[in-house]
Amino acid sequence: MEESKRDIDQEQGVLHRKRNGILTWQQILFSVNIACAVGFALLVYISKNQGSWTSKNDSTYFFLRSAYRINDLLRLNSTGAISTREVARKFPSQLSQAGDELLVLGTVFCLAALILLLVRLVAASRLYRESFRRAGGAMALLAAPACYLYASKLTWSWAGEPHSHPSSFWQSSPLILFVAEVSCLGIFRGIYRKRSIPA
């Protein structure tokens, strides 16, 4: 009798550790997903600033300055020697792009660590468990489109060609697709809530 009770306690301990491990991985992946979505939106913002006829702010300068500092720290050449023979545009070498890539990876990693810290701070509350269980998947699914739309809204009037897109952001096809996605998610959520899945 005592042996069976001990076996049950051991099984429950193993299940508890597995559940905690799964929750930890879920929190980590959620944080990385949100951080990647924000990093993607920042890159969209910086690239649209760089691609506009006149720079609207200094975001491109700060990004490139940070990338060049990483290259200098790694002792990599950021720019090649100037040659008058070659008039065509040359793409930077892979070594000179290391600063850009490390800057993006470092930014996303630090942002993911900050989000994970915030998630861990509120993880003990009951409200967190209920909200994360219900809305965590939807937040992870819709984070990248929402961040892209936010960056697009901020940069909507920066286009190089005046008639390259509709005059209003609210009539754009990415926003219409995002609203359709959210609507479909709401419909599926309603269907799932009405149907009970047997244990």
C-alpha positions in Angstrom: 0.0 0.0 0.0 2.8 2.4 1.0 4.8 1.4 -2.1 1.8 2.2 -4.4 1.4 5.6 -2.7 5.1 6.2 -3.2 4.9 5.3 -6.9 1.9 7.6 -7.3 3.8 10.5 -5.6 6.8 9.8 -7.9 4.7 9.8 -11.0 3.0 13.1 -9.9 6.4 14.6 -9.3 7.6 13.6 -12.8 4.4 15.0 -14.4 4.8 18.3 -12.4 8.4 18.7 -13.5 7.4 18.0 -17.1 4.6 20.5 -17.0 6.9 23.1 -15.5 9.5 22.4 -18.2 6.8 22.8 -20.9 5.6 26.1 -19.4 9.2 27.3 -19.3 9.7 26.5 -23.0 6.4 28.1 -23.8 7.4 31.3 -22.1 10.8 31.4 -23.7 9.4 30.8 -27.2 6.6 33.3 -26.6 9.2 36.0 -25.6 11.4 35.2 -28.6 8.4 35.4 -31.0 7.4 38.8 -29.7 11.0 40.1 -29.8 11.4 38.9 -33.4 8.2 40.6 -34.4 9.3 43.9 -32.8 12.8 43.5 -34.4 11.2 42.9 -37.8 9.1 46.1 -37.4 12.2 48.1 -36.4 14.0 46.8 -39.5 11.0 47.7 -41.7 11.0 51.2 -40.2 14.8 51.7 -40.7 14.7 50.4 -44.3 11.8 52.6 -45.2 13.6 55.5 -43.7 16.7 54.7 -45.7 14.7 54.2 -48.9 12.8 57.5 -48.8 14.0 60.4 -50.8 14.9 62.4 -47.8 15.5 60.8 -44.4 12.8 61.5 -41.9 14.9 60.9 -38.8 18.2 59.5 -37.7 17.3 55.9 -37.3 19.3 54.7 -40.2 22.4 56.6 -39.0 22.1 55.1 -35.5 21.7 51.6 -36.9 24.7 51.9 -39.2 26.8 53.6 -36.5 26.1 50.7 -34.1 26.8 48.1 -36.8 30.1 49.8 -37.7 31.1 49.9 -34.0 30.5 46.1 -33.8 32.7 45.7 -36.9 35.4 47.8 -35.3 35.2 45.8 -32.1 35.6 42.6 -34.2 38.4 44.3 -36.2 36.5 43.8 -39.5 36.7 46.3 -42.4 33.3 48.1 -42.7 34.1 49.6 -46.1 36.3 48.5 -48.9 38.9 50.6 -50.7 37.6 53.2 -53.1 38.2 52.3 -56.8 37.5 54.6 -59.7 37.5 51.7 -62.2 34.3 50.2 -60.8 31.2 52.4 -61.3 28.6 49.8 -60.6 27.3 49.5 -57.1 29.0 46.8 -55.1 27.3 44.9 -52.3 29.2 44.7 -49.1 31.1 41.5 -48.3 29.9 39.0 -45.8 32.4 40.1 -43.2 31.3 43.7 -43.4 27.7 42.6 -42.9 28.6 40.8 -39.6 28.0 44.0 -37.6 24.5 44.4 -39.1 23.6 40.8 -38.3 25.1 40.8 -34.8 23.3 44.1 -34.0 20.0 42.6 -35.1 20.6 39.4 -33.2 21.8 41.2 -30.1 18.8 43.5 -30.1 16.3 40.7 -30.5 18.1 38.6 -27.8 18.1 41.5 -25.3 14.4 42.3 -26.1 13.5 38.6 -25.7 15.3 38.5 -22.3 13.4 41.6 -21.2 10.0 40.2 -22.2 10.9 36.8 -20.6 11.8 38.6 -17.4 8.5 40.5 -17.4 6.6 37.3 -18.1 8.4 35.5 -15.3 7.7 38.3 -12.8 3.9 38.0 -13.3 3.9 34.2 -13.8 2.7 33.4 -10.3 -0.6 35.3 -10.6 -3.8 33.5 -11.5 -4.7 36.3 -13.9 -1.5 35.6 -15.9 -2.2 31.9 -16.1 -5.8 32.5 -17.4 -4.8 35.3 -19.8 -1.7 33.5 -21.1 -3.6 30.3 -21.7 -6.4 32.1 -23.6 -4.6 34.8 -25.4 -0.9 33.7 -25.6 -1.3 31.8 -28.9 -3.3 34.6 -30.5 -0.7 37.1 -29.4 2.1 35.0 -30.7 0.3 34.4 -34.0 -0.7 38.1 -34.6 2.4 39.8 -33.2 4.4 40.0 -36.5 1.5 41.3 -38.6 0.5 43.8 -36.0 4.1 45.1 -35.6 4.4 45.3 -39.4 1.2 47.3 -39.7 2.3 49.7 -37.0 5.6 50.3 -38.8 3.7 50.7 -42.1 1.3 53.2 -40.4 4.3 55.3 -39.1 6.0 55.3 -42.5 2.9 55.5 -44.8 3.6 59.0 -46.1 7.3 58.4 -46.7 7.0 56.6 -50.0 9.3 57.7 -52.8 6.7 57.7 -55.4 3.5 59.6 -54.6 1.1 57.2 -56.2 2.6 53.9 -55.3 -0.1 53.0 -52.8 -3.6 54.1 -51.8 -3.9 57.5 -50.3 -5.1 56.2 -47.0 -3.5 53.6 -44.8 -7.0 52.4 -43.7 -7.7 51.3 -47.4 -4.4 49.3 -47.7 -4.4 45.6 -48.5 -2.2 44.6 -45.6 -4.6 46.1 -43.1 -7.6 44.5 -44.8 -5.8 41.1 -44.7 -5.0 41.6 -41.0 -8.7 42.4 -40.2 -9.7 39.3 -42.1 -7.2 37.2 -40.1 -8.5 38.5 -36.8 -12.1 37.9 -37.9 -11.3 34.3 -38.9 -9.5 33.7 -35.6 -12.6 35.1 -33.8 -14.9 32.8 -35.7 -12.8 29.7 -35.1 -12.5 30.7 -31.4 -16.3 30.9 -31.2 -16.7 27.5 -32.9 -14.1 25.9 -30.6 -15.8 27.4 -27.5 -19.2 25.9 -28.5 -17.9 22.4 -29.3 -16.6 20.5 -26.3 -13.7 18.1 -26.8 -14.0 15.0 -24.7 -11.2 14.2 -22.4 
